Amino acid sequence: MNCYLFVDFGSTNTKITLVDIEKEDIVGTAKAYTTVETDVMIGYNNALALLHQKVGKDYTVVKSLACSSAAGGLKIIAIGLVPELTSEAAKRAALGAGAKVIHTYSHNLNKSEAEEIVNSNADIILLAGGTNGGDSRCIVHNAKMLADYGVKVPVVVAGNKSAEDEIIEIFKDKVDFHLAENVMPKINKLNVESARETIRSIFMNNIVNAKGMTHVENNIDNILMPTPAAVLKAAQTLSEGTEDEDGLGDIIVLDIGGATTDVHSAAEGEPTQGSVFLYGLPEAFLKRTVEGDLGMRYSLPTVADVQGPHGLRHYLSKEYKYNIEQEVKKRNEHTDFISENEKDLAFDCAVAKVCADVSMSRHVGVLTPVYTGCGASFQQEGKDLTDLRHIIGTGGILVYNPNYKEIMEACKFREDDPFSLKPKNPQFLLDKEYILSAMGLLATEDPDMAIRIMKKHLV
């Protein structure tokens, strides 16, 4: 049996997926705790041993590929000129590359900001600023500040191309820098693919080694990308399809985790209603948002602070009485807490509904009424996903919950929030076997097979 072996070195668990190439199906999956503190290969070997217990060893690995979010994943600082424009464009490029954006800076960096950046735990700095041929003074100033303060991590330069020669001189022999195309070559025009690919290349070549994963290359053919980028690749492939395999159309992936809630969309998001005009930065077909204040354990205190119709009290079961402060403290101080009775599970479901509701509200676009002499119209900022067809859920609270659809219902459009462009009638699918990241890796080798397997296993 010839197989592909896919590995996700996750922040908590290392997950393995074995795919039979001839049958185009999943042979088995297994996971074990990620041992990043010592050697990630220990966790990998533990997961492999569990896989062998399930399916045996009678197979040949034709190719093994991996993604990783171990040791906090890929952390990026984005620097731009105007917060709403180049800074936002840089942030979107970083998120689309599968990174966690730990800070965004705008305008000329001051001394304290330069010190913060140099002393941060960022893996990469994305330096943007200015449209091509526009003002180059800000990006040149910021490049000089980074060089003068001794930045040690790689810097991706993705700003005004007119400043490149000067930046090269500033960084030469001082900074590990990489040139990419401008993330905003013209006002309100995004161009993030070059920066994304540059970030991915740095991740493969530099970051993996820096995170103590040097022994992995002896067992894995290639670590291709950060885990979120693999999930986004899976969503793109399943959405768009290929010449030989139909896609499913517009897709959202909702991932509710312990610390964050990630939303990935593969959709154009153009207006679906009349009298609507687009406003603000255009949206990329592939979009990822990460909500660091929405999670089941680490971020629970901020989830509990959400008020009103989107808040925890709105979603709590009337069947039970809760001391919310105690419930939050119990889970936040013991992040490995597992709900084992109906009352605890009902509380967790309410938390998950807040995460689903609010994260989707932030991901989708919004309409704003505009009144003119010709009558009323609406400006749309962000994506219109009201007609989106499929939402795929993943994350423990959904995967291990028979009532996962009830949680995902919180993603949908509501009449009491009429200007939010949330999906109205989506079909809910579940990544019950945690295969999305593996399918994103498979899509780089055989997208047709990846689509067929996802259609079979996302239920």
JOCOR-V913558 format. One line per field, one symbol per residue. ss: DSSP state (H for helix, E for strand, L for the rest). phi: phi as a letter, one per 40 degrees, with the letter a starting at -180 (. if undefined). psi: psi as a letter, one per 20 degrees, with the letter a starting at -180 (. if undefined). Layout:
ss=???
phi=???
psi=???
This chain:
ss=LEEEEEEEELLLEEEEEEEELLLLEEEEEEEEELLLLLLHHHHHHHHHHHHHHHHLLLLEEEEEEEEELHHHLLEEEEELLLHHHHHHHHHHHHHHLLLEEEEEELLLLLHHHHHHHHLLLLLEEEELLLLLLLLLHHHHHHHHHHHHLLLLLEEEELLLHHHHHHHHHHHLLLLLEEELLLLLLELLELLLHHHHHHHHHHHHHHHHHHLLLHHHHHLLLEEEEEHHHHHHHHHHHHHHLLLLLLLLLLEEEEEELLLLEEEEEELLLLLLLLLEEELLLLLLLEEEEEELLLLLLLLHHHHHLLLHHHLHHHHLLLLLLLLHHHHHHHHHHLLLLLLLLHHHHHHHHHHHHHHHHHHHHHHLLEEEEEEELLEEEEEEELLLLLLLLEEEEELHHHHLLLLHHHHHHHHLLLHHHLLELLLLLLEEEELLLLLHHHHHHHHLLLHHHHHHHHHHHLL
phi=.cbcbbbbcccbbcbbbbbccccfaccabaaadccccbacccccccccccccccbgbcabccabbbbabcfggcbbbbbacbdcbccccccccccccgcbccabbbgccccccccdccccbccabbbbigccgccbccccdccccccccgcbccbccbbdccccdccdcccdgbbcbbcbcdcacbdgbcabcccdccccccdccbcdcccgbcccccbbcaccacddccccccccccccgbcbbcccgdbbbbbcbcbbbbbbbbacgcdbbcfbbcbgccccdcbbbbbcbbacbcbddcccccbgcbcccccccccbbbcdcccccdcccbcccbcbbcccccccccccccdcccccdccccacbcbbbcchcabbbbgccbccdcbbbcahdcccbbcbcccccdcccdbccbcccccccbcccbbccbfbdccccccccbaccccccccccbcb
psi=opqqppponrhgqppppppoggilrpgrqqqrpolhhfpihghghghhghghhgiajmrpohqpqqrpkqljbopqpppafpgiehghggghgghhjjrooiqpqrapprghggggghjrkqhqpooapqrpibpihghgghghggghjlphrqpoolbohiigghhghgipjhpnqpprqpinhqpkoqnigggghggggggghggghhkkkhihihhphpohrqghhgghggggghghaahipqribpqppoooahhropppqnqgkqpiqrkpqqqapqpqgpppqpnijorhfhjhhhghiprbijrghhippihqpqnggggggghhinijpppjrhgghhghhgghhggggghhhhgraqqpppprijaqaqppoapokhjqhpppqrqghghkoikhhhghhihrqqhjmiiplqqgmqpprpmhjlighhhhghhignhggggggghhio.
